[in-house]
């Protein structure tokens, strides 16, 4: 099966040589999202909660374009420039799930992210239907 690229104008355009997401063999691989405003392409304000919300909203848009949602995310990887901001990021992240289900997850501290972002999140999901 040939991989199918997924894209939406409701999330920031890819800033390099990648797709917003790719679907193959019943899996949806979402590229890492940084806190770019999809309308302007600019990084949102530096507050970590604002940046995390923008990232999650961007991921939501890509999931929707792939006929999926947060309840069908299997795994997430969070990259943080400052691991001391983990609790704030976790609070925003957790608010996107309403039931008891939470996907598997790993959080990694990194030295830097593209465009000076403080958080980046990638996901692996399955279609909702």
C-alpha positions as CSV (number, residue, x, y, z in Angstrom):
1,X,0.0,0.0,0.0
2,X,1.3,3.4,-1.0
3,X,1.4,5.9,1.9
4,X,-1.2,8.7,1.6
5,X,-0.2,12.2,2.6
6,X,-2.7,14.1,4.8
7,X,-2.8,17.9,4.8
8,X,-5.1,20.7,5.9
9,X,-5.0,24.5,5.8
10,X,-6.4,24.4,9.4
11,X,-2.8,23.6,10.6
12,X,0.5,25.3,9.7
13,X,1.9,24.4,6.3
14,X,5.0,22.1,6.5
15,X,8.1,24.3,6.9
16,X,10.5,21.7,5.4
17,X,10.4,18.5,3.3
18,X,7.6,16.6,5.2
19,X,3.9,16.0,5.2
20,X,1.6,17.1,8.1
21,X,0.7,13.5,8.4
22,X,0.9,10.2,6.4
23,X,-1.6,7.3,6.5
24,X,-0.4,3.8,5.7
25,X,-1.7,0.3,6.6
26,X,-4.4,1.7,8.9
27,X,-2.0,4.0,10.8
28,X,-1.7,7.8,10.8
29,X,1.7,9.2,11.5
30,X,1.4,12.9,12.5
31,X,4.5,15.0,12.0
32,X,5.7,17.0,15.0
33,X,3.8,20.3,15.4
34,X,5.3,23.4,16.8
35,X,3.2,26.4,18.0
36,X,2.7,28.1,14.7
37,X,-0.4,30.0,14.0
38,X,-1.9,28.4,10.8
39,X,-3.2,31.7,9.5
40,X,0.1,33.6,9.8
41,X,2.8,30.9,10.0
42,X,4.2,32.9,13.0
43,X,5.2,31.4,16.3
44,X,2.6,32.2,19.0
45,X,3.7,34.0,22.2
46,X,6.3,32.3,24.3
47,X,4.1,31.3,27.3
48,X,4.3,27.5,27.5
49,X,0.6,27.0,28.1
50,X,-0.3,29.1,25.0
51,X,2.3,27.3,22.9
52,X,1.0,23.9,24.0
53,X,-2.6,24.8,23.3
54,X,-1.6,25.9,19.8
55,X,0.3,22.7,19.2
56,X,-2.7,20.6,20.4
57,X,-5.1,22.6,18.2
58,X,-2.8,22.1,15.2
59,X,-2.7,18.4,15.9
60,X,-6.5,18.3,16.3
61,X,-6.8,19.9,12.8
62,X,-4.5,17.3,11.2
63,X,-6.3,14.4,13.0
64,X,-9.6,15.7,11.7
65,X,-8.2,15.9,8.2
66,X,-7.2,12.3,8.6
67,X,-10.7,11.2,9.8
68,X,-9.4,10.7,13.4
69,X,-9.5,12.4,16.7
70,X,-7.6,12.4,20.1
71,X,-9.5,9.3,21.3
72,X,-7.8,7.4,18.4
73,X,-4.3,8.5,19.2
74,X,-2.1,5.5,20.1
75,X,1.1,7.3,21.1
76,X,2.4,10.8,21.5
77,X,5.9,12.1,21.8
78,X,6.5,15.5,23.5
79,X,9.7,17.4,23.0
80,X,10.4,20.2,25.6
81,X,13.2,22.7,25.7
82,X,12.7,23.1,29.5
83,X,11.7,19.9,31.3
84,X,10.7,22.1,34.3
85,X,7.6,23.1,32.2
86,X,6.4,19.5,32.1
87,X,3.5,20.1,34.6
88,X,2.1,23.0,32.7
89,X,2.4,21.2,29.3
90,X,0.8,18.1,30.9
91,X,-2.2,20.1,32.2
92,X,-2.9,21.5,28.7
93,X,-2.3,18.2,27.0
94,X,-4.5,16.2,29.4
95,X,-7.4,18.6,28.8
96,X,-7.8,17.3,25.2
97,X,-9.1,13.9,26.5
98,X,-12.5,13.9,28.2
99,X,-12.8,10.2,29.2
100,X,-10.5,7.8,30.9
101,X,-8.5,6.9,27.8
102,X,-5.0,8.3,27.4
103,X,-2.5,7.2,24.7
104,X,1.0,6.0,25.5
105,X,3.4,8.9,25.7
106,X,7.0,9.8,26.1
107,X,8.4,13.3,27.0
108,X,11.9,14.2,26.0
109,X,14.0,17.2,27.0
110,X,15.8,18.7,24.0
111,X,18.3,21.5,23.6
112,X,16.4,23.4,21.0
113,X,13.4,23.2,18.6
114,X,12.7,24.8,15.2
115,X,12.0,28.6,15.2
116,X,12.6,28.9,18.9
117,X,9.5,26.9,19.9
118,X,9.5,25.6,23.5
119,X,7.3,22.5,22.7
120,X,6.7,20.1,19.9
121,X,4.4,17.1,19.8
122,X,4.1,14.3,17.3
123,X,1.5,11.5,17.3
124,X,0.6,8.1,16.0
125,X,-3.2,7.4,15.5
126,X,-5.7,5.3,13.8
127,X,-8.8,6.4,11.8
128,X,-11.9,7.0,13.8
129,X,-14.0,4.7,11.6
